[in-house]
Amino acid sequence: MHPVLRRFTQQFAGVVMATLVPVMLTAFVSIPLNLGGHPGEARFQASLNSPHTT
């Protein structure tokens, strides 16, 4: 591979990784926290006869 092409490929891969990693970390950490669990997991359903009356 030509040295200039190799350097371009390394820089391009670095930029792609530098942009994708923060986006993926934000999505896979903040979305489950906001939903109270991962999408697709069973959720705890509060019963209708709950003694808590707020």
C-alpha positions as CSV (number, residue, x, y, z in Angstrom):
1,M,0.0,0.0,0.0
2,H,1.2,3.5,-0.8
3,P,2.5,5.3,2.3
4,V,0.3,8.3,1.7
5,L,-2.8,6.1,1.3
6,R,-1.8,4.2,4.5
7,R,-1.5,7.5,6.4
8,F,-4.9,8.7,5.1
9,T,-6.5,5.4,6.0
10,Q,-5.1,5.6,9.6
11,Q,-6.3,9.2,10.0
12,F,-9.7,8.5,8.6
13,A,-10.2,5.5,10.9
14,G,-9.1,7.6,13.9
15,V,-11.6,10.3,13.1
16,V,-14.4,7.8,12.6
17,M,-13.6,6.1,15.9
18,A,-13.3,9.4,17.7
19,T,-16.8,10.4,16.6
20,L,-18.5,7.0,17.0
21,V,-17.2,6.0,20.4
22,P,-18.7,9.0,22.3
23,V,-22.0,8.6,20.5
24,M,-22.2,4.9,21.2
25,L,-21.3,5.3,24.8
26,T,-23.9,8.1,25.3
27,A,-26.6,6.0,23.6
28,F,-25.9,2.8,25.3
29,V,-25.6,4.4,28.8
30,S,-28.2,7.2,28.8
31,I,-31.1,5.5,27.0
32,P,-31.2,2.5,29.5
33,L,-31.0,4.9,32.4
34,N,-33.9,7.0,31.1
35,L,-36.0,4.0,30.4
36,G,-35.2,2.2,33.6
37,G,-33.7,-0.7,31.8
38,H,-32.6,-1.9,28.4
39,P,-35.1,-1.8,25.6
40,G,-36.7,-5.2,25.2
41,E,-36.4,-6.2,28.9
42,A,-39.5,-6.9,30.9
43,R,-40.6,-4.0,33.1
44,F,-41.9,-4.3,36.6
45,Q,-45.6,-3.4,36.5
46,A,-47.0,-1.8,39.7
47,S,-50.3,-3.4,40.8
48,L,-53.5,-1.5,40.7
49,N,-54.1,-2.2,44.4
50,S,-50.9,-0.4,45.5
51,P,-51.2,0.9,49.1
52,H,-49.2,4.0,48.0
53,T,-51.8,6.8,47.3
54,T,-50.0,9.8,46.1
